[in-house]
Amino acid sequence: MLGNSLAASPLATLGLAKCFHHSAGEFATYTNVLPLGLNSSHHGLNGGVRTSRNKWIVVCSTTQVETSSEDPKTWEECKEALSCFDFSVEEKDKILGKAFGHIHSPYWTEERAKESPKVETLNQILEFLRSLGLSDEDLHKVVKKFPEVLGCSLEEEMKPNIGILENQWGITGKSLRNLLLRNPKVLGFNVDCKGDCAAQCTRCWVRF
């Protein structure tokens, strides 16, 4: 019975997927998530999915993002916060996945543990970037080029880095905006090896 219903599920297509929460034999419907306890072969997805209770993955046509059992609502809220930037549903999942360690990103090397995104923190980062003169169209470009920016620390990385650019390099206003559009990774720099490589090249000022 269950097998028949799954075979007919929209999950077998690349269209908008529904999700099911597996708990004591009972199913509850959410949006765009799939329990890891179900075998991906039932849904036309590539690759195996391990069995695990109270786990979720957000399913896109090319992206699978694993989140913890209490996360679907928060994840959807964070996706909603990105709605004004005209990203597709799949792009939003991929952006959040890369920013918070649910999808591997070379930017983080091995340092990024999986983290649940918080919509309040996400909005604070977006408002800070807007305060630098970036329009929503600019932010679309920045986040598309460097999705990991949403997982960087506002207080420990972004604000100090902007201070360095303004005070030490004299980069402000339109020049700062143009720099961020060209090289948004500068927002997440947190190492300055001064030529003595610290093996943190993706986050090092030597690349500036």
Legacy VTK file of the C-alpha trace (Angstrom):
# vtk DataFile Version 3.0
C-alpha trace
ASCII
DATASET POLYDATA
POINTS 208 float
0.000 0.000 0.000
2.720 2.415 1.022
4.897 1.325 -1.901
2.058 2.081 -4.354
1.453 5.545 -2.931
5.164 6.357 -3.047
5.469 5.185 -6.627
2.795 7.686 -7.614
4.314 10.454 -5.538
5.438 13.744 -7.124
8.859 12.833 -5.687
9.300 10.551 -8.695
9.462 13.653 -10.920
11.593 16.779 -10.906
8.572 18.845 -9.951
7.847 20.336 -6.546
8.392 17.603 -3.986
6.342 16.984 -0.870
7.748 15.603 2.332
6.753 13.106 4.966
7.751 12.945 8.601
8.075 9.338 9.756
7.111 9.008 13.398
5.618 5.845 14.969
4.039 4.814 11.681
2.337 8.164 11.213
2.977 10.597 8.356
2.706 14.375 8.447
3.150 16.506 5.348
5.598 19.421 5.019
7.262 20.962 1.991
10.402 19.901 0.137
11.750 17.423 2.660
12.012 13.639 2.663
12.762 11.273 5.581
16.057 9.446 5.368
14.307 6.263 6.450
12.833 5.869 2.940
14.954 4.336 0.205
15.695 6.844 -2.546
15.111 4.211 -5.232
11.372 4.514 -4.555
11.473 8.134 -5.707
13.683 8.085 -8.759
16.552 9.756 -6.882
20.180 8.949 -7.616
22.334 7.346 -4.936
21.443 5.548 -1.729
20.077 7.158 1.408
20.910 5.603 4.745
18.155 4.676 7.188
17.947 6.932 10.219
15.128 7.943 12.538
14.151 11.581 13.009
16.334 12.797 10.155
15.327 14.852 7.161
16.782 15.722 3.823
15.623 18.608 1.686
15.282 17.237 -1.820
16.023 19.195 -4.985
16.489 17.848 -8.480
20.283 17.927 -8.040
20.724 18.650 -4.320
20.022 16.735 -1.109
20.369 18.650 2.144
20.189 16.813 5.462
18.767 18.654 8.456
17.795 17.576 11.962
14.281 16.573 12.906
13.269 19.931 14.385
14.546 21.969 11.439
11.987 21.915 8.592
10.048 24.969 9.801
13.212 26.974 10.502
14.694 25.934 7.166
11.565 27.114 5.362
11.654 30.434 7.249
15.229 30.996 6.103
14.265 30.171 2.529
11.455 32.705 2.822
13.997 35.339 3.922
15.718 34.818 0.558
12.504 35.188 -1.458
13.124 38.804 -2.470
16.264 37.783 -4.372
14.448 35.695 -7.003
16.200 32.410 -6.313
14.483 29.161 -7.225
13.508 26.707 -4.483
16.446 24.512 -5.442
18.857 27.460 -5.354
17.678 28.448 -1.870
18.232 24.921 -0.550
21.695 24.822 -2.096
22.628 28.273 -0.751
21.600 27.391 2.799
23.194 23.964 2.506
26.563 25.418 1.529
26.362 28.238 4.065
25.622 25.992 7.035
27.608 22.845 6.312
24.855 20.588 4.963
26.460 20.490 1.516
30.222 20.159 1.172
31.931 23.397 0.170
35.700 23.673 -0.415
35.473 27.156 1.111
35.108 25.744 4.623
37.801 23.057 4.136
37.105 20.676 7.062
36.190 23.260 9.676
32.457 23.627 9.084
30.159 21.485 11.236
26.500 21.206 10.292
24.522 24.032 11.803
20.851 24.935 11.839
20.335 28.346 10.203
18.511 30.988 12.235
16.303 33.420 10.366
17.118 36.247 12.797
20.850 35.904 12.129
20.235 35.581 8.403
18.221 38.808 8.361
20.896 40.629 10.368
23.521 39.656 7.805
21.324 40.758 4.901
20.558 44.095 6.571
24.261 44.681 7.245
25.064 44.037 3.590
22.307 46.423 2.537
23.819 49.066 4.827
26.996 48.853 2.715
25.081 50.121 -0.308
24.161 46.769 -1.827
20.739 46.595 -3.458
18.656 43.419 -3.540
19.888 42.890 -7.099
23.459 43.239 -5.825
22.744 40.802 -2.997
21.428 38.269 -5.489
24.807 38.411 -7.238
26.800 38.288 -3.990
24.881 35.342 -2.514
24.863 33.453 -5.819
28.633 33.887 -6.172
29.402 33.305 -2.485
26.527 31.506 -0.690
28.833 30.786 2.255
28.584 34.460 3.199
25.338 33.655 5.022
27.254 31.280 7.295
30.060 33.717 8.144
30.128 35.502 11.494
28.711 39.011 11.349
30.497 40.269 14.470
33.775 38.332 14.230
34.372 38.406 10.471
32.169 40.674 8.354
32.189 43.841 10.438
35.934 43.664 11.253
36.741 42.953 7.593
34.735 45.932 6.392
36.593 47.994 8.998
39.921 46.815 7.546
38.822 47.661 4.011
37.627 51.118 5.020
40.305 52.122 7.530
43.434 50.395 6.240
42.736 50.341 2.520
40.540 53.422 2.213
37.872 51.492 0.299
34.434 52.995 0.934
31.196 53.868 -0.811
30.905 52.880 -4.460
34.419 51.387 -4.486
33.460 49.121 -1.570
30.263 48.063 -3.321
32.166 47.229 -6.504
34.743 45.250 -4.519
32.065 43.181 -2.776
30.397 42.414 -6.093
33.717 41.366 -7.589
35.167 39.504 -4.600
32.531 38.881 -1.884
34.761 36.262 -0.222
36.632 39.126 1.434
33.690 39.293 3.864
34.714 35.936 5.337
38.490 36.351 5.543
39.758 35.418 9.003
43.419 34.513 8.401
46.440 36.580 7.362
49.376 34.244 6.834
51.596 37.067 5.499
53.133 34.626 3.027
53.774 31.854 5.570
50.984 29.534 4.421
48.556 28.450 7.137
46.646 26.082 4.804
43.528 28.273 5.090
43.864 29.788 1.629
40.142 30.172 0.922
39.814 32.505 3.936
43.176 34.281 3.850
43.880 37.946 3.199
46.789 36.922 0.983
44.161 36.343 -1.732
43.027 39.978 -1.573
LINES 1 209
208 0 1 2 3 4 5 6 7 8 9 10 11 12 13 14 15 16 17 18 19 20 21 22 23 24 25 26 27 28 29 30 31 32 33 34 35 36 37 38 39 40 41 42 43 44 45 46 47 48 49 50 51 52 53 54 55 56 57 58 59 60 61 62 63 64 65 66 67 68 69 70 71 72 73 74 75 76 77 78 79 80 81 82 83 84 85 86 87 88 89 90 91 92 93 94 95 96 97 98 99 100 101 102 103 104 105 106 107 108 109 110 111 112 113 114 115 116 117 118 119 120 121 122 123 124 125 126 127 128 129 130 131 132 133 134 135 136 137 138 139 140 141 142 143 144 145 146 147 148 149 150 151 152 153 154 155 156 157 158 159 160 161 162 163 164 165 166 167 168 169 170 171 172 173 174 175 176 177 178 179 180 181 182 183 184 185 186 187 188 189 190 191 192 193 194 195 196 197 198 199 200 201 202 203 204 205 206 207
